[in-house]
């Protein structure tokens, strides 16, 4: 663990600090607790509204003032998955799954050995390498877009999911290297030494000693890479058209139909966001570490 | 960008007069260390660094896909066109305003919320989960949600709530606002603040929870007020986390494309640089000018990134101490 998280006897002090609270502070604490609840509800309100609207019929979704108690229906979802626009969202959803899952696997295959060479058995100047990876993440994607487009045109890779997989792998690799390194440095040196003294080879050490310790870290890294790939719009929008179109691109083209469409759009937004919400809540504890590229735990 | 893979020289300090055999063994030992790193490193260089080199070259070229015969060296013409063009200059300004507003407002909100969540109260876990949720809505979906379900002047939630509240007080004449048309940039900023506040909150909360609480409790016992504890103990500790959150947030928000593309399609004066570059390249096919604008964004980002890297490396050094 890092010295940032490890700040002495927190649990003990926290418990001790809680006990002798005076009643005056308790009332203040109650008010602050209620405030926190109100703020939390305000932030989640748009999502609840989106959920409620997606379950209304188009006519009761488009009322002013809003009709909260209107009858619930799955019509919006049914229309999203088929009849409404004439185009099924399944190919786009499948493309998104393919691009996100395969790029995540590729990222892990590249990042775990790299992180190993930057932590457990470090190369010389490993900090420089680590910061090189980080610096690539800071360059704006849009500035590399044109050469990639022209290359794809020449190589006949436009509208091909393989191109997106490669790009998403490159996009997430720095995050994964930083995250995986921060998990691998937590493997105690003594255990590794003991394993090698007992005659365990590299493969066996990795499999039976390192893997069990870092597997939660691998899972968190995978979930975060999955989220970023799933969310990506700019590359997908420019480099795909019909065959390799991903779910976010499908969403941008969804609001072209005439008439009332609010319930459908909300249903679409929920369906497309669902994998990210699930992955995000699953990785909740490690989310900070991933978002701060492993700098904060 | 320089890549720091060492070549030659042993990691254990070359001993003068070492036999060729130990030298060879040392070298092979180094390559076995480098081996696992190389695939990731080479992949990253090829996919992320080469395109930027091409962009840099193209930015000095006269290259429009509509006029393929006029391709050639253009010197700094593209940069002059980018920097003198009114709409690009406006896009640069929009990018700065958008990024600064979103990052500062979500930092402030995030800090307030992190302070609220740092104390124990009933259902803290549930509130934390609710607060993370906006960050976990796909950006395009979030933009669509704000544009259609919240901002829509006829039946969006905001105007709907105005109607309900006015009715409550017996008025049939509620104010109805066309949110996006009247305040296009603020409309985009609000949706982004909603998505980025959780990000700031998470990093700041992690910072708060790493405070040395025993020292703070000691200060309290010595009679320090809550404000004094915040001002002289919490805030200085939190500063590097504020910097980190702000800089990482800036790097992501500077690049924002999804919200601008979805909510206004760059109209009403909201086109930022990424959107402008996308248009110059995707619709106008002016590759030279798009590349020059891209180089401008890179230079701007490098300015932020230098500070960001410094902050990360400070945290990093503390961690490995």
Interface residues (C-beta under 8 A of the other chain):
Chain A: X2 X3 X4 X5 X7 X8 X9 X10 X13 X14 X16 X17 X18 X29 X30 X32 X33 X35 X36 X37 X39 X40 X41 X43 X44 X46 X47 X49 X50 X53 X61 X62 X63 X64 X65 X66 X110 X111 X113 X114 X116 X117 X118 X121 X122 X123 X124 X125 X127 X128 X129 X131 X132 X133 X134 X135 X136 X137 X138 X139 X140 X141 X142 X143 X144 X145 X146 X147 X148 X149 X150 X151 X166 X167 X169 X170 X173 X174 X177 X185 X227 X230 X231 X233 X234 X237 X238 X247 X248 X251 X252 X254 X255 X261 X262 X265 X266 X268 X269 X270 X272 X273 X276 X277 X280 X281 X284 X287 X288 X291 X292 X293 X295 X296 X297
Chain B: X1 X2 X3 X4 X5 X6 X9 X11 X30 X33 X34 X35 X36 X37 X39 X40 X41 X43 X44 X47 X48 X49 X50 X51 X52 X54 X55 X58 X113 X116 X117 X119 X120 X121 X122 X123 X124 X126 X127 X128 X129 X130 X131 X132 X133 X134 X135 X136 X137 X138 X139 X140 X141 X142 X144 X145 X146 X148 X149 X150 X152 X154 X155 X157 X159 X160 X161 X163 X164 X167 X194 X197 X198 X199 X202 X203 X205 X206 X207 X210 X211 X212 X213 X214 X217 X241 X244 X245 X248 X251 X254 X255 X257 X258 X261 X262 X273 X274 X277 X278 X281 X282 X287 X290 X291 X294 X295 X297 X298 X301 X302 X304 X305 X308 X309 X312 X313 X315 X316 X318 X319 X320 X321
